[in-house]
Amino acid sequence: MLTKLDDLPRHQIVETMATVGPSDLSFSDGYYYCFWDPHGKISIAAGLRVYPNVDVVDGYASVMREGRLDVVRMSRRWSSGYDNLSVGPLTLEVVEGLKLRRLRLEASEDHGGFEFDLRWRAVHVPYEEERRTERLHGRVIRDLIRYWQAGRPSGTVRFGDEQITVTERDWYCIMDHSWGLRQSTGPNICNEDLPPVPLLPEGRNGLLRLVILAQLPSCTAFVQTHEDASGKVLKAEGRIDWADGRVTLVSNVKHELSYYSHSRKLRSAQCIVIDDAGGTLNLMIEPTHTGTITSALGYQFESRGFADNRGMGVYRGEAWCEHDTWRHDGDETIDPAGRRHAYNGYIGPARVSTGSETGMAYFETVVLGAYRPYGFEAPGPVPVTILPIV
């Protein structure tokens, strides 16, 4: 099967661009985007991911405002339109690689009735994460490449009769693009057919993940750290692009996270970023928006996502689209069935400051299982597959 990309000299295996090297059903290639205003009223998350070995492309788009998250999820056969980066009402156009993209959503009233048409302009060169490959019982369960990028958007967002103009002066955006293998997506493998997954020992039975992508007048900074239950750093990386043209690499991250009493709901954070030039960047971070609910988008943190609970990257017919609403209530989120889920950190926009400078950041922090430096214990046994989150 030929695609438009086959007209370019970019082949890396003796196959067309419709085919990938690994035959693993979990192989995927896709995007995550987030847009937000600076006032804490609206944030938008959208994503699209291709599973070539399952012949599926799926995606989601959500609008978070006033404690409510409306999300539309969609899926279709990938082979019905290889050259078309669209699924259901969501369309992605790469206008200029690594610099300019356009995302459009036209959801019907039956699927939320909200629309957006947003141009995504990059403000720095992407940061490419270190590749990490892991095996379990000889089988590769993670082998992924990802890059992150910050930008400024423009366009329009519409809810019913209300239309909002998005300008680069006022709004912010980030994105990531990843491809490879990860065992948390794609068709499930029957656990009874595989050896038991070992449990993590005391002291390692958990994970803290922290990601910052900050835009400040003096710099754009990407920072990431993963730590086990004892606080041992599993990886720390990142880059600071200074407005004066300097580029420094992140060598270490120290953090002090503040949570609401008796919960894992984040209140604020202080992160001291140390770079390879010996400099420090002291970031004070305060969540500003209704946080993203990863389960509602389809990620396997609290559940498998989608109404059928089968997760991302599975065949749901030639075309599929669904919509539901989640809500925030104090220290919990409420799913469409009325079930309550405790917060597990924060994922979304935040206000960031350092010294007299202020700006905005995309901020992720989650704790799975135990993390003893902040007094969190695991509610039960933690399988080794929890480390790390990718």
N, C-alpha and C positions, 0 to 999 in steps of 0.2 A: 504494500500500500504506500503510494507516494504522497507526500505532503508538500506544501510550499517551501518548507525548510530544506527539503531535499534539493532545491535549486541552488543552495549555497554550499561552499566547500567546508562543511562543519561536521562531517561524519566521523565517528570515532570507533565504530565497529562495522563489520561487513553486513550491514542491514540498512533499511530505510529509517528515517527519523521517527517513524511510527512505532519502532521496536526498541526496547532497552536491553542492555546486556544481561542483568540478572533475571532469572525466571521467578524469583520470589514474589508471591501474590501481594506482599505488603509494600513492594516498591511503589513510591509515589513521588510526585513533583508538584509543588504548589506554593501558594502565597497566603500571607496574612497581612491585612491592612487595618489601621486604626486612624480615625479622624476625630478632632474635637475642637470645641470652642474654648476660649480662655476663662469663661465665666462659670464653668461647672454645670451647665445646663444640658448639653447634648454631647454624646460621643457615639461614634459609629464604628462597628467592627465588621469586616467582610473578608471572606476567604474563598479560594478556589483551589482544588487539588485534583490532579490526574492520577489514576491507577491503571497504567497501560496493560498490565498483565491480568487485570480483571475486566478491562474494557469499560471502565467507569470514570466519569468525572463528576465530582460533587462540590457543593459550596454552601455558603451561608451568608446572610447579611442581617445585622441587628442594629437597632437604635435604642440607646439607653438614655432615658430622661425621667425625672420626677419619680425615681425609685421603681421604674417599670422598664422592663426589657422586652421589646417585641422582636422576634426573630423569625426569619423565613429560611428554610433549608431546602435544598434542591439537588437533584441527581439526574443523570442521563447516560446513555450509551456513548462512550468516547468515540467509537468508530463512525458514529453518525455524522461527525463533523470535526475531523482532526484539526483543521486549520482555524477553527472557530473557538476562541477562548470565552465561551459563554455557556451558561447552564441555567435553564429556566429563565427567570427575569434578571439575572446578573450577567454582566458583560465586562470583561477586562480587555483593554487595548494597551499594548506596549507601544507608545508613540515613538519614543527614542530610548533605546536600551540603557538602563541604569540612570536615566535622567528624567524621563517624563512618561507618566502612565495616565490612563483615564478609566475610571470605574463608573458604571451606570447600573442602576436598579430601577425596575418598573414593576413593582409588585401590585397585583390586582387587589381589590377590596377583600376578596376571600383570603388573601395571604398577607394581610397587614395594611395594605393600601398606602404604603409610604414609598417615596421615590428619591433618588439622588442622581446627580450627574456631576462628578468631581474629577478635576485634573490634579494629579499628584506630581509636584515638582521637587526634585532632590536638592538638598542644600549642602551635601558633602559626598565624598567617595564612599561606597559601601564598606562596611566592616565584615570581613569573612571570618567566621568562627573556625577554630581548630577542628579538624576532622577527628572523630573518635569512633573506633570500631570495637564492638564487644560480641562475645560469643557466650552461649549457654548450652552446655552438653554438646559442644562442637558446632552448633548451629549459630550463624550470625543473626543476632536479634536487633542490633543497632549499627548502622553504618551510614552516616548522614553528613551532608555539607549544608551550611546555612549562611546567608549573609543578611545583615541588617542595614537599614538606611533611614535617615530622618528627612522630612520635607516640609513644604508648605502647600496647602491646597487652595483651590478656587472652584467655584461652581454654584450649584443650588441643591437644597434639600427641601422636600415637600412632605407634609403630613396633612392629608385631606385638603382643606382650603388654605392652610398655612404654608407659606413658602419662605425659606430662609436663604439669604445670599451669603455664600462662603467666600471670604477674601483672604489672600495670602498674608495681609497685614494682621488679621485677627485670629485665624485658625492655624492649627498644627496637624501634622500627620507623621506616621512612621510606617514601615513595612518590613517584613522579612520574607525571604524566598529560600526554601529548603528542598532537597531531593535526596533520595536514598531509601534505606530500609529502616523500619521501626515496627516493633511487634505490637504496638498499641493500636494500629490501624489496619484496615483490610479484613478479609474474611477470617473468622475465628478458627483456630486450630483446637480440636477437641483435647482438653487437658488429660483425659483418661488415656489417650494414645501416646502420651509423652511421659518421660520420667518426672517425678515430683520436682517442683521448683524449690531449691533450698531457701531457708529463711536467713535473714541477716542476723548476725550475732549482736548481743548487747553492745551499745556504743556506736554501732553502725546502722541500727535499725530505723533509719529515717533520712530525710534529705531537706535541706533548705536551698531553694533556688532564688536568686536575686538578679534582676536585669534592669539596667537604667539606660535610656537613650535620651539624653538631655540636650536642649537647645538653649544656650546662654549667649549674651552679647560677645563674650570673650572666646567662646569655644562651642563645639559640638562634641559630646562625649558619649561613647558606648562603653558600658561596664557590665561584666557578668561574673558571678561566682556561684559555685555549687559546693555545699559543705555537707558532710555526713552528720549523724546524730550527735556526735561528740564535739562538732565544730571544726573538725579537720577539713581543710580545703582540698576538694577533689580537682577543681580547676578554677582559675581566676584569669580573666583575660579582658582585653578591650583596647581602645585607642582614643586619644584626645586630639581633635583637629582644632588648633588654635587659630583665632582670627588673624593673627600676624603671620600665618604661614607655617608655623612650627607644627610638627606631628610627633607626639610621644605615645608610647605603648604603656598600657596598664600592667603593673607588676604585682600589685596587692590591693585588696579591698578590706577595710575595717568598717563594721556597721554596728549601729545601735538602733534596734527596731522597737518601737513602742506599740503595745497592743491594748485594746480595750479590756477591761477587767474580766477575767475568767473566760476569755475567748481567744481565737486566733485571728480576729478582725483587726487589721492594721490601723493604727491611729496616725503615726508619723515615723519618719526614719532620718537618721543621720548617717551618711556614708563618707568615709575618708578614703579617697582614691589616691594611691601612690603610683607614680609613673617611673619609667626607666631613666629619667633624667634627675631623679631624686626629688621632684616636686610633689606637692600634695594639692588635691582639690577637695575641699570640704563642702559636701552637698547636703543641704537641709531639704527634705522632701515631705510634702503634705498632699495626700490624695485629695482631688478636687471634684471628681465625678462619681456617678453611680458605677460601681465596678463591673467589669465584664464577668459574666457567669459562664465558665468554660463548658460546663455540661450542656448548657442551652445551645452552644455552638456545635457540639458534637464531639468534643475532646473527652478522653477517658480519664478524667480525674475523679468525679463523683459517680458518673454513669457513662454508658456507651453513646449517648446522644441519639438524635432522631426519635420520633415517636415510637418506632418499633424496637428501640433499644439495641440495635445491631451495630451502631457505630458508623464511622466513615469508611468509604472504600468498598462498599458491598453493592451488589446489583439489586435495584429496586424496580426494574422494568425499563422500558425505552425512555421514559421521562417521569419525573416525580417531583412534587413540590408540596411543602407543608408549612404551616405557620402556628406558632403558639406564643403565649405571654408568660413571662416569669416576673416575680416581684421581690423587692427587698423589704424586709421587716425587721428593724433592729439589728440583732446579731445573726440573723438567718435570712436565707432566700427561700422563696416559695415557688415550687414548680407548678406546671399547669394542672397537675392532679391534686394539688394542695399539700404535697409532702414538703417538709421543712429540711433545709440543709444548712449546716453551720458554715460560717465563713472560714476560709483557709488562707488568709493573707489579703492580697489585693492585686488586681490586674487592671490597669487603666491609666488615664492621664493623672498628672500630679503637678503641683507648683514646686519649682526648685529654686533655691537661692544659694549663693555663696558670697560671703562678704556683703557688699552693697548691691550686688547684681541679682536680678531675678529673671526667671524664664519659665519654660514649661518642659516637662519630661514625660515620656512613657515609662511606667514603672511596673515591674512584676516582682512579687515575692510570694512564694507559697511554701508551706511546710507539710511534707507528707511523712506520716509516722512520727518518730520522736525527733526533737531538737533540744537537747538539754541546756545549752547556754541560755535559752529563754524559758526554760521550765516546761517544755512540752514533752509529754510521754506518748508512746504509741498505744492506741486503743487495743491492739492485738498483734499477732505475728505479722512481720513485714517481709514479703518475698524479695529475693535478690533483684528481681526485674524492676524494682522501683528506682534503682540507682543507675545512671542519673535520669532525670526527666529530659527528654529531647523533643 
